[in-house]
Amino acid sequence: MNDEEREERVTAGFAAGDEGCMETVYRRWRPLVHSMARRSLGDEREAEDVTQQVFLAAWRGRHGYRPGPGGLGAWLTGITRHKVADALEARTRRARAAAAAARAFPALVPRPGGHAWPEPEPERVVDRILVLGELSRLPSAQQRVLRLAFYGDLTQTQIAARTGLPLGTVKSHMRRALHVLRRSLEASSPLLPVPR
């Protein structure tokens, strides 16, 4: 079997959903995809993310693959270009959000020669705004328990004593609120690390 026949067999297997062929495609084309992403984005971590997104998109969209003049490599290159464009647009959105956060919370932005709060990274300010937004959507009892725990630095027992709620209710509010926050933050910002 010559190289062209082997390539056709791997491509056909990939399109049919053969995981072994997907592995072969990944090993064969990953260096090119990663190199394109790294060159375009200038960031190794982002390039890794884009590389994973490209192969995930290729696997999910494999039924739409139609062999063309450039073959599978050209198809993957096209997906890579789209994913790089998406990553650059997301970077621009994050920069705009960080700039808006800096304007909205000027006290958190360090001044030259001055000492504001410890220097937050713009992304941390954006993360804080996301968390506060999600916190404001919780029922008031859950909001109150979380605010007392995190901003008041109170234990659940202290919260129960301060609010007059039974300790079990405080624990339930805390657990439910954290569960809702985790789900909504994971859905709204895949780049935001959500502790488990």
N, C-alpha and C positions, 0 to 999 in steps of 0.2 A: 504494500500500500504506500503510495507516494504522499508527500506533504499536503498536496491539494486535496486528495481524497480523505486524508485524516482530518483536515480542517473542516471539510464538508460534513463528515460524520459527527464531529464534535459539535458543530453548529446545529445540525439537525437534532442531535440529542439534547442540546441545551434548549432549543425551541420546544421540544417535546416534554421537557421537565425532568430530564435525567440529571440527578444531583452530581454524579461523577463528572458529567460533561460540564456542569456549572463550575465545579472545582477546577477543571482544566482551563476553562475560559478565564476564571479569576486569576489563576497562576500566570496565564499567558498575557493578559491585558492589564492586570493591576499596575505594573510599573509605568506603563504609558499613561493610564488614567491618573495615577497619583502624581506623576511628574507634571502633567498639564495643570492639575489643581494647585499644586505647590507653586508653580511658576506664576499662575494667574492670581493666587491669593496671597502669596508671600508669607504664609503661616503654616507650619507643619501640622499643628493640631486640626486646623480647619481643613487642610488638604486630606487628612485621614478621614475626617467626617464626610467630606464630599465623596471620597473614594468609596466608602461604605454605602453612601446614598446612591451612587451610580449603580453599583452592582445589585443593590436591593431593588432599585427601579427597573433594572434590566431583567431581573428574575421575575418580578411581578408583571412586567410588560412583555415577557418573552413570546406570548402568543401573537403579539402584534408585529414581531420581527419579520421582515421580508428581505431575503437576501438581495443585495444590490451591488453596485460596482465596487464599493470599498469593503464589502462583507461586514462581518460582525465588528471588526475594529472601527470602521466608520460609524456604525450605529452607536457603539459605546462612546466614541468621541463626541457625537452629537448630544448624547445624554449628559456627558461630562460638561460640555459647554453650557447646557441649560442649568445644571446643578451649580456650576461656578457662578453663573449669573444670579441664581437664587441666593447663594451665599453672600455675594457682594451686595445685593439688595438688602438682605437681612443685616449686614454690617452697617449699611447706611441708615437703616431704621433704628438700630441700636444707638448709633452716634447721635441721631436726631433726638431720640428719647433721652439720652444722657445729657444733651445740651438743654433740653426742656426741663429736665430734673434739676440741673444746675441753676437755671433761671428761677425755677419754682422754689428751690431750697438754697438760696445763696449762702446761708449760714454754714452749710455743709461743704462749701467750696473754699479751699484754702486760699488765703490772700498772700501775695508776695510779702515776706517779712513779717507777716502776722501769724498768729496762732489760732486757727479755728479749731474745730473738732479734729480728731485724728484724720488724716487725709483719706477720704473714701475714694475708691475708684469709681468713675462714673457708672460703671455697670452695677456696682453695689447700691448706688442710689436708685437706679432703675429697679433693681431687685426689691429694694425696700418699698418702693412705690407699688410694685406688683403685689407684694405681700399685704400692704395696707389696704389696697383695693379689694383683694380677696377677703380680708378680715372684715371689711365693712359690709360684705354680703352675708355674713353669718347671722343667725338669730341673735338678738341682743344678749340673751343669757350666756350663750357660748362666747360671744365677743367679750363680755365682761370678765368671764373666767380667764380667757387667754390674755387679756390686757393686764389683769392683776398678776398672772403668773410671769409674763415676760417683761412687762414694763414696771410692775410693782415688785418684782422679784420675790413673790410670795409662794410658799408651798401650797399644796392642795388643802392641807389641814388649816393653814392660815386663811386661805380663801374661804373655806367653809365657815370659819369663825367670823370673818369680816362680813360675809354676805348673809349669813344665817341659813344657808342651804346645807342639806345633809352632805356629808363627805362623799357618799356614793354618787350623788347627783353631780357634784363638782367633778368627780373623776369621769363620769359619763359625758358631761358637757365637754370636758377637755379632750377625751378620746374622739368623740364625734367631730368636734371642730377641727382637730388635727387631721383626721381622715379626709374631711371635706376640703381643707386647705391643700393637702397633698395632691388629691385628685385634680383639683382645679388648677393648681400651679403647674402640674405636669402637663395638663392639656393646653394651658395658655402660653407656656414658655418652655419648650423642650430644652433650651439652653440653660435654664435656671436649674442649678443642682438642688434637688429636693432630698433631704436626708431620710433614710429609711430606719 
